[in-house]
Amino acid sequence: MRVLAINDVSCVGKCSLTVALPIISACGVTCDILPTALLSTHTGGFTGYTFRDLSEDIPAILAHWKSLGLRYDYIVSGYLGSIEQIEMVKNIKAAFLKEGGTMIVDPVMGDNGKMYAHFDDAFVEQMKGLCRVADVIVPNLTEACLLSGMAYDRACKEECYGELLGALKSLCPRPSVTGCDITESSEKKSCVCYIGEDGAEHRYGTEKIEGAFHGAGDVYASALVGCLARGLHTDAAVKLAAEFTKDAIARTKQDGTEARYGLNSEACMYGFLKALDAAAKGAPAPHM
Ligand code: PXL
């Protein structure tokens, strides 16, 4: 299996490619990368960061790859620095995704009810267009609201998750919304609300750990892609990715790491990979 991860390189503050590459590779599949921008840190929680847009380099990189005949089973896109880059990703899907391959879009635009720096309504509109050509999208609750038009305070209510998924399904067949909260047997849980291969709505709850943790969406998306690329069905992939993310959040809190430096997922990787190997028994063997 060959995966292409399109995302930025934030040198410090684990997110984007510094999360995607180690996690997807560790899952046992080849992960190539296309960096969209180079930043000294990510933009959430740091000031004074450097930001170099790499759009100018991308056409020559793609031309070289074309000459090598490269094609991908999975393409996953994350942080995109401009509307032009959204267009580029659509073209990359058309040129490099194998027939029957899977396109996964993490529509990185905001968190905790707010848009990140550098984004605006025009970007949101274009991102909806990218989600329309995806097989799977992995927005957090804030991004799900931007894409669906639902107000954030309504979307945070458990009884509205069905309506939210319905609205997202009109963009993409398999949305997977992170950062939801549910009550299960009077216990508050974090939850992923998603549509499976069966087209039906599902929920997977994990222990709720209070706090806001930067990079959690990147860990979840990367683990989900790795699991899908190993042949797991959506239900099993969501479960493993959600548990791994929860474990990484718990570890980060236990270590007392500042949230803006990202999740300490490294220490939880071994447990995740053992669970993945067990789940992948019977699934098609990965080939490079
Ligand atoms: O984790 C999402 C993300 C990715 N890349 C950059 C970001 C953010 C969120 O702030 O700033 C550059």
Residues whose N, C-alpha, C, O or C-beta is under 5 A from the ligand:
A	BS01	PXL	D8 S10 C15 S16 H42 T43 G44 Y79 V108 Y116 G215 D218
